[in-house]
Amino acid sequence: MPQEVSVSYRAIKCKVYRLIDALVDGDKTEADVQKSIRRWWDLLNPADRPVAQKYLLTVLGRSESALDAIGDALPSSSRCAGTYGSLASGE
């Protein structure tokens, strides 16, 4: 029996934020996150996918805006920029 997956905005936001937390905490790799999203997508009813995609893109866009705002609020010294860059690249 197939598993029912919720496509509400709140459910998708929670899914995305749990994956981001796991990635930030080091519990999951980028490949793990991609695999999780693919598995989740496969569980969706095809008729629900357009709404799920709309909500997913909305959550990702807002998350990106939030991260940009945080990055823009950091002091603009070259030391901070170097640290942020090395963290982003996984060094």
Biopython code that builds the backbone (N, CA, C, O; Angstrom):
import numpy as np
from Bio.PDB.StructureBuilder import StructureBuilder

atoms = [
    (1, "MET", "N", (0.844, -1.184, 0.000)),
    (1, "MET", "CA", (0.000, 0.000, 0.000)),
    (1, "MET", "C", (0.887, 1.243, 0.000)),
    (1, "MET", "O", (1.740, 1.377, 0.877)),
    (2, "PRO", "N", (0.710, 2.162, -0.962)),
    (2, "PRO", "CA", (1.578, 3.340, -1.033)),
    (2, "PRO", "C", (1.373, 4.274, 0.162)),
    (2, "PRO", "O", (0.280, 4.400, 0.712)),
    (3, "GLN", "N", (2.463, 4.909, 0.527)),
    (3, "GLN", "CA", (2.434, 5.866, 1.635)),
    (3, "GLN", "C", (1.855, 7.188, 1.143)),
    (3, "GLN", "O", (2.197, 7.650, 0.054)),
    (4, "GLU", "N", (0.979, 7.798, 1.942)),
    (4, "GLU", "CA", (0.415, 9.092, 1.574)),
    (4, "GLU", "C", (1.348, 10.193, 2.069)),
    (4, "GLU", "O", (1.775, 10.179, 3.223)),
    (5, "VAL", "N", (1.657, 11.134, 1.203)),
    (5, "VAL", "CA", (2.567, 12.217, 1.532)),
    (5, "VAL", "C", (1.813, 13.534, 1.464)),
    (5, "VAL", "O", (1.116, 13.814, 0.489)),
    (6, "SER", "N", (1.960, 14.339, 2.507)),
    (6, "SER", "CA", (1.269, 15.617, 2.561)),
    (6, "SER", "C", (1.963, 16.637, 1.664)),
    (6, "SER", "O", (3.191, 16.696, 1.608)),
    (7, "VAL", "N", (1.166, 17.435, 0.966)),
    (7, "VAL", "CA", (1.731, 18.470, 0.112)),
    (7, "VAL", "C", (1.325, 19.857, 0.594)),
    (7, "VAL", "O", (1.310, 20.800, -0.197)),
    (8, "SER", "N", (1.001, 19.998, 1.862)),
    (8, "SER", "CA", (0.687, 21.326, 2.374)),
    (8, "SER", "C", (1.969, 22.160, 2.429)),
    (8, "SER", "O", (3.076, 21.627, 2.510)),
    (9, "TYR", "N", (1.790, 23.470, 2.384)),
    (9, "TYR", "CA", (2.941, 24.371, 2.465)),
    (9, "TYR", "C", (3.732, 24.101, 3.746)),
    (9, "TYR", "O", (4.960, 24.023, 3.719)),
    (10, "ARG", "N", (3.027, 23.959, 4.859)),
    (10, "ARG", "CA", (3.689, 23.733, 6.158)),
    (10, "ARG", "C", (4.481, 22.428, 6.167)),
    (10, "ARG", "O", (5.600, 22.387, 6.680)),
    (11, "ALA", "N", (3.912, 21.363, 5.605)),
    (11, "ALA", "CA", (4.602, 20.070, 5.581)),
    (11, "ALA", "C", (5.872, 20.143, 4.735)),
    (11, "ALA", "O", (6.902, 19.579, 5.104)),
    (12, "ILE", "N", (5.793, 20.834, 3.609)),
    (12, "ILE", "CA", (6.966, 20.951, 2.734)),
    (12, "ILE", "C", (8.027, 21.825, 3.385)),
    (12, "ILE", "O", (9.217, 21.520, 3.302)),
    (13, "LYS", "N", (7.612, 22.903, 4.029)),
    (13, "LYS", "CA", (8.565, 23.771, 4.732)),
    (13, "LYS", "C", (9.279, 22.978, 5.820)),
    (13, "LYS", "O", (10.496, 23.091, 5.966)),
    (14, "CYS", "N", (8.550, 22.190, 6.575)),
    (14, "CYS", "CA", (9.166, 21.374, 7.634)),
    (14, "CYS", "C", (10.152, 20.370, 7.046)),
    (14, "CYS", "O", (11.232, 20.165, 7.602)),
    (15, "LYS", "N", (9.795, 19.745, 5.935)),
    (15, "LYS", "CA", (10.677, 18.786, 5.271)),
    (15, "LYS", "C", (11.980, 19.464, 4.852)),
    (15, "LYS", "O", (13.067, 18.943, 5.102)),
    (16, "VAL", "N", (11.864, 20.622, 4.220)),
    (16, "VAL", "CA", (13.047, 21.347, 3.760)),
    (16, "VAL", "C", (13.911, 21.778, 4.942)),
    (16, "VAL", "O", (15.130, 21.608, 4.905)),
    (17, "TYR", "N", (13.305, 22.326, 5.977)),
    (17, "TYR", "CA", (14.075, 22.801, 7.122)),
    (17, "TYR", "C", (14.742, 21.659, 7.881)),
    (17, "TYR", "O", (15.850, 21.824, 8.391)),
    (18, "ARG", "N", (14.084, 20.501, 7.964)),
    (18, "ARG", "CA", (14.716, 19.331, 8.599)),
    (18, "ARG", "C", (15.950, 18.906, 7.800)),
    (18, "ARG", "O", (16.983, 18.568, 8.377)),
    (19, "LEU", "N", (15.835, 18.926, 6.478)),
    (19, "LEU", "CA", (16.980, 18.561, 5.641)),
    (19, "LEU", "C", (18.115, 19.568, 5.761)),
    (19, "LEU", "O", (19.285, 19.188, 5.811)),
    (20, "ILE", "N", (17.769, 20.851, 5.807)),
    (20, "ILE", "CA", (18.802, 21.882, 5.984)),
    (20, "ILE", "C", (19.502, 21.698, 7.327)),
    (20, "ILE", "O", (20.729, 21.759, 7.398)),
    (21, "ASP", "N", (18.733, 21.475, 8.389)),
    (21, "ASP", "CA", (19.321, 21.253, 9.715)),
    (21, "ASP", "C", (20.260, 20.056, 9.705)),
    (21, "ASP", "O", (21.358, 20.121, 10.258)),
    (22, "ALA", "N", (19.837, 18.967, 9.081)),
    (22, "ALA", "CA", (20.667, 17.763, 9.025)),
    (22, "ALA", "C", (21.960, 18.028, 8.252)),
    (22, "ALA", "O", (23.018, 17.515, 8.614)),
    (23, "LEU", "N", (21.874, 18.818, 7.204)),
    (23, "LEU", "CA", (23.058, 19.159, 6.415)),
    (23, "LEU", "C", (23.995, 20.059, 7.208)),
    (23, "LEU", "O", (25.206, 19.837, 7.227)),
    (24, "VAL", "N", (23.440, 21.070, 7.859)),
    (24, "VAL", "CA", (24.255, 21.995, 8.657)),
    (24, "VAL", "C", (24.922, 21.265, 9.820)),
    (24, "VAL", "O", (26.082, 21.527, 10.136)),
    (25, "ASP", "N", (24.188, 20.344, 10.460)),
    (25, "ASP", "CA", (24.720, 19.596, 11.599)),
    (25, "ASP", "C", (25.708, 18.514, 11.185)),
    (25, "ASP", "O", (26.394, 17.940, 12.030)),
    (26, "GLY", "N", (25.781, 18.236, 9.903)),
    (26, "GLY", "CA", (26.695, 17.205, 9.422)),
    (26, "GLY", "C", (26.114, 15.801, 9.485)),
    (26, "GLY", "O", (26.827, 14.822, 9.262)),
    (27, "ASP", "N", (24.824, 15.694, 9.786)),
    (27, "ASP", "CA", (24.171, 14.383, 9.838)),
    (27, "ASP", "C", (23.897, 13.831, 8.450)),
    (27, "ASP", "O", (23.797, 12.617, 8.275)),
    (28, "LYS", "N", (23.774, 14.707, 7.463)),
    (28, "LYS", "CA", (23.541, 14.304, 6.076)),
    (28, "LYS", "C", (24.513, 15.051, 5.174)),
    (28, "LYS", "O", (24.940, 16.165, 5.478)),
    (29, "THR", "N", (24.850, 14.420, 4.066)),
    (29, "THR", "CA", (25.651, 15.060, 3.036)),
    (29, "THR", "C", (24.702, 15.660, 1.991)),
    (29, "THR", "O", (23.495, 15.419, 2.027)),
    (30, "GLU", "N", (25.255, 16.433, 1.073)),
    (30, "GLU", "CA", (24.430, 16.970, -0.012)),
    (30, "GLU", "C", (23.807, 15.837, -0.815)),
    (30, "GLU", "O", (22.653, 15.932, -1.235)),
    (31, "ALA", "N", (24.562, 14.772, -1.028)),
    (31, "ALA", "CA", (24.026, 13.617, -1.769)),
    (31, "ALA", "C", (22.864, 12.978, -1.000)),
    (31, "ALA", "O", (21.878, 12.557, -1.605)),
    (32, "ASP", "N", (22.978, 12.906, 0.324)),
    (32, "ASP", "CA", (21.893, 12.352, 1.148)),
    (32, "ASP", "C", (20.626, 13.203, 1.016)),
    (32, "ASP", "O", (19.521, 12.672, 0.914)),
    (33, "VAL", "N", (20.799, 14.521, 1.019)),
    (33, "VAL", "CA", (19.659, 15.428, 0.903)),
    (33, "VAL", "C", (18.991, 15.261, -0.461)),
    (33, "VAL", "O", (17.765, 15.210, -0.558)),
    (34, "GLN", "N", (19.798, 15.176, -1.500)),
    (34, "GLN", "CA", (19.243, 14.985, -2.845)),
    (34, "GLN", "C", (18.492, 13.660, -2.942)),
    (34, "GLN", "O", (17.415, 13.597, -3.535)),
    (35, "LYS", "N", (19.052, 12.611, -2.365)),
    (35, "LYS", "CA", (18.401, 11.301, -2.371)),
    (35, "LYS", "C", (17.078, 11.363, -1.613)),
    (35, "LYS", "O", (16.083, 10.785, -2.049)),
    (36, "SER", "N", (17.067, 12.058, -0.489)),
    (36, "SER", "CA", (15.855, 12.192, 0.311)),
    (36, "SER", "C", (14.756, 12.920, -0.461)),
    (36, "SER", "O", (13.596, 12.507, -0.445)),
    (37, "ILE", "N", (15.135, 14.009, -1.138)),
    (37, "ILE", "CA", (14.153, 14.765, -1.925)),
    (37, "ILE", "C", (13.635, 13.916, -3.081)),
    (37, "ILE", "O", (12.436, 13.933, -3.359)),
    (38, "ARG", "N", (14.498, 13.184, -3.753)),
    (38, "ARG", "CA", (14.049, 12.323, -4.856)),
    (38, "ARG", "C", (13.081, 11.244, -4.351)),
    (38, "ARG", "O", (12.065, 10.963, -4.986)),
    (39, "ARG", "N", (13.409, 10.650, -3.212)),
    (39, "ARG", "CA", (12.546, 9.619, -2.631)),
    (39, "ARG", "C", (11.183, 10.212, -2.262)),
    (39, "ARG", "O", (10.140, 9.614, -2.528)),
    (40, "TRP", "N", (11.210, 11.403, -1.643)),
    (40, "TRP", "CA", (9.970, 12.096, -1.273)),
    (40, "TRP", "C", (9.148, 12.392, -2.532)),
    (40, "TRP", "O", (7.936, 12.174, -2.547)),
    (41, "TRP", "N", (9.794, 12.882, -3.572)),
    (41, "TRP", "CA", (9.103, 13.235, -4.812)),
    (41, "TRP", "C", (8.430, 12.009, -5.425)),
    (41, "TRP", "O", (7.308, 12.088, -5.924)),
    (42, "ASP", "N", (9.131, 10.874, -5.380)),
    (42, "ASP", "CA", (8.574, 9.643, -5.935)),
    (42, "ASP", "C", (7.336, 9.173, -5.171)),
    (42, "ASP", "O", (6.472, 8.504, -5.737)),
    (43, "LEU", "N", (7.251, 9.522, -3.889)),
    (43, "LEU", "CA", (6.094, 9.131, -3.078)),
    (43, "LEU", "C", (4.862, 10.007, -3.341)),
    (43, "LEU", "O", (3.741, 9.626, -3.001)),
    (44, "LEU", "N", (5.074, 11.163, -3.938)),
    (44, "LEU", "CA", (3.953, 12.066, -4.197)),
    (44, "LEU", "C", (3.046, 11.518, -5.290)),
    (44, "LEU", "O", (3.502, 10.917, -6.263)),
    (45, "ASN", "N", (1.770, 11.740, -5.105)),
    (45, "ASN", "CA", (0.807, 11.438, -6.154)),
    (45, "ASN", "C", (1.115, 12.387, -7.320)),
    (45, "ASN", "O", (1.245, 13.592, -7.105)),
    (46, "PRO", "N", (1.234, 11.871, -8.543)),
    (46, "PRO", "CA", (1.548, 12.743, -9.683)),
    (46, "PRO", "C", (0.625, 13.956, -9.809)),
    (46, "PRO", "O", (1.054, 15.015, -10.267)),
    (47, "ALA", "N", (-0.624, 13.810, -9.411)),
    (47, "ALA", "CA", (-1.557, 14.938, -9.487)),
    (47, "ALA", "C", (-1.208, 16.035, -8.477)),
    (47, "ALA", "O", (-1.580, 17.192, -8.669)),
    (48, "ASP", "N", (-0.499, 15.678, -7.406)),
    (48, "ASP", "CA", (-0.121, 16.648, -6.376)),
    (48, "ASP", "C", (1.217, 17.332, -6.654)),
    (48, "ASP", "O", (1.566, 18.304, -5.984)),
    (49, "ARG", "N", (1.952, 16.842, -7.619)),
    (49, "ARG", "CA", (3.307, 17.354, -7.862)),
    (49, "ARG", "C", (3.364, 18.827, -8.271)),
    (49, "ARG", "O", (4.274, 19.526, -7.824)),
    (50, "PRO", "N", (2.444, 19.336, -9.095)),
    (50, "PRO", "CA", (2.521, 20.769, -9.422)),
    (50, "PRO", "C", (2.400, 21.672, -8.193)),
    (50, "PRO", "O", (3.117, 22.666, -8.077)),
    (51, "VAL", "N", (1.499, 21.328, -7.281)),
    (51, "VAL", "CA", (1.346, 22.125, -6.064)),
    (51, "VAL", "C", (2.580, 21.956, -5.178)),
    (51, "VAL", "O", (3.078, 22.924, -4.604)),
    (52, "ALA", "N", (3.068, 20.719, -5.072)),
    (52, "ALA", "CA", (4.265, 20.465, -4.264)),
    (52, "ALA", "C", (5.459, 21.238, -4.818)),
    (52, "ALA", "O", (6.243, 21.799, -4.052)),
    (53, "GLN", "N", (5.601, 21.271, -6.131)),
    (53, "GLN", "CA", (6.710, 22.001, -6.746)),
    (53, "GLN", "C", (6.589, 23.499, -6.464)),
    (53, "GLN", "O", (7.582, 24.161, -6.161)),
    (54, "LYS", "N", (5.380, 24.023, -6.564)),
    (54, "LYS", "CA", (5.155, 25.445, -6.285)),
    (54, "LYS", "C", (5.561, 25.776, -4.843)),
    (54, "LYS", "O", (6.285, 26.742, -4.603)),
    (55, "TYR", "N", (5.092, 24.968, -3.890)),
    (55, "TYR", "CA", (5.424, 25.205, -2.485)),
    (55, "TYR", "C", (6.918, 25.028, -2.230)),
    (55, "TYR", "O", (7.524, 25.812, -1.499)),
    (56, "LEU", "N", (7.514, 23.993, -2.835)),
    (56, "LEU", "CA", (8.937, 23.739, -2.644)),
    (56, "LEU", "C", (9.773, 24.903, -3.161)),
    (56, "LEU", "O", (10.708, 25.340, -2.490)),
    (57, "LEU", "N", (9.445, 25.406, -4.344)),
    (57, "LEU", "CA", (10.188, 26.535, -4.903)),
    (57, "LEU", "C", (9.987, 27.807, -4.069)),
    (57, "LEU", "O", (10.907, 28.614, -3.935)),
    (58, "THR", "N", (8.799, 27.979, -3.517)),
    (58, "THR", "CA", (8.545, 29.130, -2.644)),
    (58, "THR", "C", (9.404, 29.050, -1.389)),
    (58, "THR", "O", (10.038, 30.030, -0.999)),
    (59, "VAL", "N", (9.422, 27.874, -0.755)),
    (59, "VAL", "CA", (10.220, 27.693, 0.467)),
    (59, "VAL", "C", (11.706, 27.891, 0.164)),
    (59, "VAL", "O", (12.407, 28.561, 0.922)),
    (60, "LEU", "N", (12.185, 27.318, -0.927)),
    (60, "LEU", "CA", (13.601, 27.463, -1.277)),
    (60, "LEU", "C", (13.959, 28.913, -1.582)),
    (60, "LEU", "O", (15.025, 29.385, -1.187)),
    (61, "GLY", "N", (13.083, 29.614, -2.275)),
    (61, "GLY", "CA", (13.334, 31.026, -2.577)),
    (61, "GLY", "C", (13.393, 31.875, -1.321)),
    (61, "GLY", "O", (14.267, 32.732, -1.188)),
    (62, "ARG", "N", (12.472, 31.643, -0.404)),
    (62, "ARG", "CA", (12.467, 32.407, 0.846)),
    (62, "ARG", "C", (13.663, 32.049, 1.715)),
    (62, "ARG", "O", (14.220, 32.907, 2.400)),
    (63, "SER", "N", (14.057, 30.784, 1.686)),
    (63, "SER", "CA", (15.236, 30.360, 2.445)),
    (63, "SER", "C", (16.493, 31.020, 1.891)),
    (63, "SER", "O", (17.360, 31.464, 2.643)),
    (64, "GLU", "N", (16.577, 31.077, 0.573)),
    (64, "GLU", "CA", (17.724, 31.725, -0.069)),
    (64, "GLU", "C", (17.771, 33.210, 0.303)),
    (64, "GLU", "O", (18.842, 33.748, 0.582)),
    (65, "SER", "N", (16.621, 33.862, 0.306)),
    (65, "SER", "CA", (16.565, 35.274, 0.689)),
    (65, "SER", "C", (17.019, 35.465, 2.125)),
    (65, "SER", "O", (17.728, 36.424, 2.432)),
    (66, "ALA", "N", (16.620, 34.567, 3.000)),
    (66, "ALA", "CA", (17.018, 34.656, 4.407)),
    (66, "ALA", "C", (18.525, 34.477, 4.549)),
    (66, "ALA", "O", (19.171, 35.211, 5.298)),
    (67, "LEU", "N", (19.085, 33.511, 3.836)),
    (67, "LEU", "CA", (20.533, 33.298, 3.899)),
    (67, "LEU", "C", (21.297, 34.488, 3.328)),
    (67, "LEU", "O", (22.337, 34.874, 3.860)),
    (68, "ASP", "N", (20.785, 35.065, 2.255)),
    (68, "ASP", "CA", (21.416, 36.261, 1.685)),
    (68, "ASP", "C", (21.385, 37.412, 2.683)),
    (68, "ASP", "O", (22.374, 38.131, 2.828)),
    (69, "ALA", "N", (20.264, 37.593, 3.367)),
    (69, "ALA", "CA", (20.148, 38.667, 4.356)),
    (69, "ALA", "C", (21.138, 38.459, 5.490)),
    (69, "ALA", "O", (21.749, 39.416, 5.966)),
    (70, "ILE", "N", (21.300, 37.219, 5.925)),
    (70, "ILE", "CA", (22.262, 36.921, 6.994)),
    (70, "ILE", "C", (23.672, 37.207, 6.504)),
    (70, "ILE", "O", (24.462, 37.840, 7.204)),
    (71, "GLY", "N", (23.987, 36.739, 5.300)),
    (71, "GLY", "CA", (25.316, 36.983, 4.742)),
    (71, "GLY", "C", (25.604, 38.453, 4.549)),
    (71, "GLY", "O", (26.729, 38.899, 4.771)),
    (72, "ASP", "N", (24.602, 39.216, 4.136)),
    (72, "ASP", "CA", (24.774, 40.656, 3.936)),
    (72, "ASP", "C", (24.958, 41.404, 5.249)),
    (72, "ASP", "O", (25.547, 42.485, 5.271)),
    (73, "ALA", "N", (24.460, 40.837, 6.342)),
    (73, "ALA", "CA", (24.577, 41.498, 7.641)),
    (73, "ALA", "C", (25.940, 41.267, 8.291)),
    (73, "ALA", "O", (26.281, 41.935, 9.267)),
    (74, "LEU", "N", (26.716, 40.329, 7.760)),
    (74, "LEU", "CA", (28.035, 40.063, 8.337)),
    (74, "LEU", "C", (28.970, 41.239, 8.086)),
    (74, "LEU", "O", (28.852, 41.925, 7.070)),
    (75, "PRO", "N", (29.903, 41.474, 9.014)),
    (75, "PRO", "CA", (30.893, 42.528, 8.763)),
    (75, "PRO", "C", (31.631, 42.238, 7.457)),
    (75, "PRO", "O", (31.857, 41.080, 7.107)),
    (76, "SER", "N", (31.994, 43.272, 6.759)),
    (76, "SER", "CA", (32.573, 43.084, 5.431)),
    (76, "SER", "C", (34.092, 42.998, 5.443)),
    (76, "SER", "O", (34.734, 43.332, 4.447)),
    (77, "SER", "N", (34.672, 42.562, 6.536)),
    (77, "SER", "CA", (36.128, 42.404, 6.563)),
    (77, "SER", "C", (36.516, 41.199, 5.719)),
    (77, "SER", "O", (35.728, 40.267, 5.561)),
    (78, "SER", "N", (37.713, 41.217, 5.184)),
    (78, "SER", "CA", (38.167, 40.123, 4.337)),
    (78, "SER", "C", (38.319, 38.841, 5.143)),
    (78, "SER", "O", (38.183, 37.749, 4.592)),
    (79, "ARG", "N", (38.600, 38.954, 6.438)),
    (79, "ARG", "CA", (38.741, 37.773, 7.284)),
    (79, "ARG", "C", (37.416, 37.021, 7.380)),
    (79, "ARG", "O", (37.388, 35.795, 7.269)),
    (80, "CYS", "N", (36.318, 37.749, 7.586)),
    (80, "CYS", "CA", (34.997, 37.114, 7.677)),
    (80, "CYS", "C", (34.604, 36.508, 6.339)),
    (80, "CYS", "O", (34.065, 35.402, 6.293)),
    (81, "ALA", "N", (34.863, 37.206, 5.271)),
    (81, "ALA", "CA", (34.507, 36.708, 3.947)),
    (81, "ALA", "C", (35.285, 35.433, 3.647)),
    (81, "ALA", "O", (34.742, 34.496, 3.062)),
    (82, "GLY", "N", (36.558, 35.393, 4.046)),
    (82, "GLY", "CA", (37.367, 34.195, 3.833)),
    (82, "GLY", "C", (36.845, 33.022, 4.623)),
    (82, "GLY", "O", (36.805, 31.902, 4.113)),
    (83, "THR", "N", (36.446, 33.253, 5.852)),
    (83, "THR", "CA", (35.914, 32.185, 6.688)),
    (83, "THR", "C", (34.605, 31.674, 6.130)),
    (83, "THR", "O", (34.387, 30.465, 6.046)),
    (84, "TYR", "N", (33.728, 32.594, 5.748)),
    (84, "TYR", "CA", (32.427, 32.207, 5.193)),
    (84, "TYR", "C", (32.619, 31.398, 3.922)),
    (84, "TYR", "O", (31.937, 30.396, 3.711)),
    (85, "GLY", "N", (33.540, 31.827, 3.082)),
    (85, "GLY", "CA", (33.808, 31.108, 1.841)),
    (85, "GLY", "C", (34.336, 29.721, 2.089)),
    (85, "GLY", "O", (33.932, 28.780, 1.406)),
    (86, "SER", "N", (35.237, 29.563, 3.056)),
    (86, "SER", "CA", (35.782, 28.240, 3.327)),
    (86, "SER", "C", (34.746, 27.316, 3.934)),
    (86, "SER", "O", (34.763, 26.110, 3.685)),
    (87, "LEU", "N", (33.842, 27.872, 4.728)),
    (87, "LEU", "CA", (32.762, 27.054, 5.288)),
    (87, "LEU", "C", (31.812, 26.589, 4.196)),
    (87, "LEU", "O", (31.357, 25.446, 4.202)),
    (88, "ALA", "N", (31.518, 27.476, 3.265)),
    (88, "ALA", "CA", (30.583, 27.148, 2.179)),
    (88, "ALA", "C", (31.173, 26.076, 1.263)),
    (88, "ALA", "O", (30.436, 25.254, 0.717)),
    (89, "SER", "N", (32.486, 26.080, 1.093)),
    (89, "SER", "CA", (33.093, 25.112, 0.199)),
    (89, "SER", "C", (33.423, 23.798, 0.896)),
    (89, "SER", "O", (33.872, 22.848, 0.255)),
    (90, "GLY", "N", (33.201, 23.742, 2.221)),
    (90, "GLY", "CA", (33.428, 22.491, 2.951)),
    (90, "GLY", "C", (34.857, 22.279, 3.359)),
    (90, "GLY", "O", (35.220, 21.164, 3.733)),
    (91, "GLU", "N", (35.684, 23.296, 3.305)),
    (91, "GLU", "CA", (37.093, 23.160, 3.690)),
    (91, "GLU", "C", (37.263, 23.151, 5.183)),
    (91, "GLU", "O", (38.386, 23.044, 5.675)),
]
sb = StructureBuilder()
sb.init_structure("model")
sb.init_model(0)
sb.init_chain("A")
sb.init_seg("    ")
for serial, (resi, resn, name, xyz) in enumerate(atoms, 1):
    if name == "N":
        sb.init_residue(resn, " ", resi, " ")
    sb.init_atom(name, np.array(xyz, "f"), 0.0, 1.0, " ", f" {name:<3s}", serial, name[0])
structure = sb.get_structure()
